Amino acid sequence: MMEEEGGRKLRPDPFAGDCEDGGGLGSRIPTYIDDIPMKTADPGVGPRCNHGLLPMTRIAFEGDSTGRRFLGSPFEEDDSGYVYWIDPKWPPHLEIAPRELWQRYDAIRKLTGTDVRFLLQDLKEAIAEKEKSTEDKMSQELEMADLRFEMDKAAKQKQNNMTVRSRLQAYDHWLLVSVTVAVTLASVLVVALTLK
């Protein structure tokens, strides 16, 4: 039986316990994963399954009860229906998430061969686009590396030009000083010869 909540179709939870808080016996064993044992149980204390054995702590992995812990028969293939819920039912606002996840999971399971072909085609196109963008990125990175190399080369050339220019300026300075000294000495020599 499907219920309506806010426009959504909901699956009834066949695993809910009889008690108002969600604890108690359920109608059948849900799909489950084993819980991590926290401590060793005292074999003389606690509830027993229909076989008279200590039940195992398990975690529901199906329906609205996903994530709730329960005690179930220790036999893997037991269909006796013994389920004692440890955790209370989820509040209504928390039941929405696992319900929505299971509905999406059911929708995915119902994909047809055509749907799968379209999905595979979309996947191939996405992979091709990724490969192309990777190639474009690598090409751009190579261009950037070339530009950096050219810029470094130009910077070194500029540095070399500045070094040469500073050397030429120093040479020009010394040449000017030398010429000035030579002219001054020549003038002094002319004056000295004239005075004699």
Buried (B, 14 or more C-beta within 10 A) or exposed (E): EEEEEEEEEBBEBEBBBEEEEBBBBBEEBBEBEEBEEEEEEEEEEEEEBEEEBBBBBBBBBBBBBBEBBBBBBEBEEBEEBBBBBBBBBBEEEEBBEBBEEBBEEEEEEEEEEEEEEEEEEEEEEEEEEEEEEEEEEEEEEEEEEEEEEEEEEEEEEEEEEEEEEEEEEEEEEEEEEEEEEEEEEEEEEEEEEEEE
